[in-house]
Amino acid sequence: MSSSKATNIHWHEGNLTRDERWAALKCKGCTMWFTGLSASGKSTIASALEQVLVQRGVPAYRLDGDNIRFGLNNNLGFSAEDRAENIRRIGEVAKLFADGGMVTLTSFISPYTADRDKARAVHEKAGLRFIEVFVDAPIDVCEQRDPKGLYKKARAGEIKGFTGIDDPYEAPTKPELVLKPATMSVEDSVKACLAYLGM
């Protein structure tokens, strides 16, 4: 799904450089990529961080795993191939947002190292900052939370290929930031993210 089928296309440069755009917006774009098990707290932390950033006048936008599947990725399921395409598309969208001067917050399980590494590579090739944030919540903590009841369904065999149950989650080995929701409050996690961003 990731190879281009388009032919006779050419990149069209605009009249505005990235530096000019960022100077006008008074913000440097980047992507904070939140990864972790379902119910680890990725979306909760990213939502709280987005709110604080915007209240401080920092352009920020959150791309959420479930929300994206209502539109852009509504034609994708949860097979390994579809998960890879899901993350490929989000990596590209996040890159565009970051290039546009946004602090882009992505909250996706993104269980496979190779897919996250590709998202990072897309950013690095474009000269954009990519910050991998591992929301490190043990599976027992996630199962206790289980706000959507997904673990219960997976344990009952009603959901197949569920990350952490019958599909693997490859934890980051060198994330830029590790958050531990079992011992850190949402406020503590937001503060850690802001400190990493230098804000």
N, C-alpha and C positions, 0 to 999 in steps of 0.2 A: 504493500500500500504506500510505501514511502518514496518510491521512485517516481520522478516527474513524467507525465505523459504529454505535457504541453510542448509544442514546437513553435519555432519562430517567435520566441518571446525575448524581450530585451529589458534589462533593468533601467528604469527611468529615474534619474537623479532629480531631486526637488531643488527649490531655490533657497532652502534653509539648511544649514549644517546642523548636526547634532549638538555641537557646542553652542551654537546660537540659540537653538530651541531650549536647551537646558538652562542657559543663562537667563533667558526671558522668563522661564518658569521658576527659576531659583531652586531647582531640584535636579539631582542626577538620578536618572533611572537605573533600576536594578531589579533583579528577581530574587525573592526569598521563597525557596521551594520547600514547603512543609511536607514531610513524608512520615508515615507511621501507620500502625494498624488501624482498622476501623474502630471508631470510638476512643481513639487515643487522645483526642482533644485538638486535632489539627485545625478544624474549622472554627472552633470556639476561640482559640488563640488568634488565628488569622483575622477573624471578625473583630475581636477586641483591638488588635493592633491597627487594623484599617481605620477604625473609629478614632483612635488616638492620633494617628498620623494626619488624617483629614482635619480633625479639630485643630491641629497645630499648623494647618495651612500647607501640608505636604501632599502633593498629588499622589494618591494611592488607590489601587483597585485590587479586589480579591477575585480570583478565579477558583471556584469551588467544584470539587469532583462530581457531586450529584447534580449541581446546577447546570454544569456544562453538558450533561447528558440529556437535558431537556431540549437542547437546541443543536449546537454545533456538532455534538457527538451522539445524537440520538439514534444514529444508525449503527452504533457499536455495542457489542455485548461484553462478556467478561472472559472470553477465551484469551490465551496468551497473545495471539495475533492482534485481537481487538484491543487488549490492554496496551500493547506496544504502540498501536496507531493512536489510541486515546492520548497517551503521553507525548507522542511525536507532535500531534496537533497542538497540544497545550504548550509544549516547549516553544513552538513557533509563535503562537499567540502571545505568550509571555514575553518573548523576545521583542515583538512589535511594541507592546505596551512599554517595556523598559526603554526601548529606543526612543519612544515618544515622551520620556521624562517621568514616567510613573514608577513609584515603588510598587512593584507587582507582587502580590502574595498568592501563591498557588497552594491549595490544600488538597492533595491527591494521595491516596495510599501509595501509588507508584511503587509496587512491590519489587520490581526487578532492577538490579544495579545497572544493567546495560542500558535500560531505557532512561534512567536518571542521568547516566553519564552522557547519553546522546543529547539530552536537553541542556546539560552543562556545555557540551561542545558547541552547540548552536549559538549559545550566548558568547562563549569565549571567542569563537570565530568572528563574531560581530563586534568584539571589543566591549562587551557588556558584562557587568558584575553578576555572578550567579552565586547565591548563598544557600547551601543545602542545610536545612534545619530538621534534625531528627527529633521527632516527638516520641520519645522513648518511654512508652507505657507498656508494662508487661501484659501479656494476653489475659491473665486472670483479672487485672484491673479493668481492661477493656470489656471483658465479659460481664463484670459486675455492673458497669455503666450501661452498656448495650441499649442506648436510647431508642434505636430503631427495631430492636428485637431480632437483629440479624444473626447474632451468634446462636441464639436459641434455635432459630430455624435451621442454621447450618448443622448444629449438633443433632437435630432431629432428622437430618437428611433432606430437608425441604429446599436447601440451596446447595448446589454443587459448585466446586471450584472456589470456595470462599477463603480468602487470604487469612492465613494463620491456623485454619482448621484442616482443609484438604488441598490447599494451594500454598506455596511458600511465600514468605516475606523475607527478602534479602536486606537486612539492616545495613545502613551506610557504615563504612569502615573509617572514613575520614570526613565527617560532616563539619561544616564551619561552626555549627552551633548545635548543642544537645539540650533539649528541654525534657524535664522529668515530671510529668503531671502528677505522679503518685506522691511527690514530695514538694512540688512547686505549685503555687496558686496561679490562676490565669494572669493576675496582675504581675506576679514575679516573672512569668514567662514573657509578658509584653515588655517589661523593663529590660530583660535580657536581650530581647530583639532590638529594642531601641538603642541599648548600649552598643550592640554590635554594629548597628547602622551609624553610630556616632551622633545620635539625636537625643 
